[in-house]
Structure formats: structure tokens, C-alpha cells
């Protein structure tokens, strides 16, 4: 389980260096989605199947 935590930290770490107010998205193929430190985690396959719209109502 520690390996998964290290991978997760590696994926989210670069967002900590971005200091703007734009929405931040992490696209992966993982079915387990989450939000961490304001970064939305989205499944890429679902995103593309739904038309690729980030500003859905």
C-alpha cells in the first residue's frame, strides 16, 4: 500500500508549485476518483466519453 501512496504523492506534488487561481485537474485511468488540495481527479476515459466538458452544470 505504501507504493500506491508514493505514486499518488508524485502525481499531486507538481500542483503545489502552481500559484494561480485556475482550476487544477489530474487525469488518470483510475476508477477511484478523489479531490486533494483543490485538485480534481478525473477519469480520462469517462471524461472523453462524456464529451470532454470541464464546465458541466
CORWOQUI-V683857 format. One record per backbone hydrogen bond with DSSP energy under -0.5 kcal/mol. NH is the residue of the N-H (numbers start at 1). CO is the residue of the C=O. E is the energy in kcal/mol with one decimal. If there is no record, write none. Layout:
BEGIN
nh={NH,NH}
co={CO,CO}
e={E,E}
END
This chain:
BEGIN
nh={5,6,7,8,9,10,11,12,13,14,15,16,16,17,18,19,24,26,27,28,28,33,36,39,40,40,41,42,42,44,44,47,48,49,50,51,52,54}
co={1,2,3,4,5,6,7,8,9,10,12,12,13,14,15,17,38,40,25,26,42,31,39,36,24,38,34,26,40,28,42,43,44,45,46,48,47,52}
e={-1.6,-2.1,-2.3,-2.4,-2.4,-2.1,-2.1,-1.9,-2.1,-0.6,-1.2,-0.6,-1.5,-1.2,-1.1,-0.7,-0.6,-2.9,-0.5,-0.5,-2.2,-0.8,-1.8,-2.2,-2.6,-0.6,-1.8,-2.8,-0.6,-3.1,-0.6,-2.4,-2.5,-2.3,-1.9,-1.3,-2.6,-0.6}
END
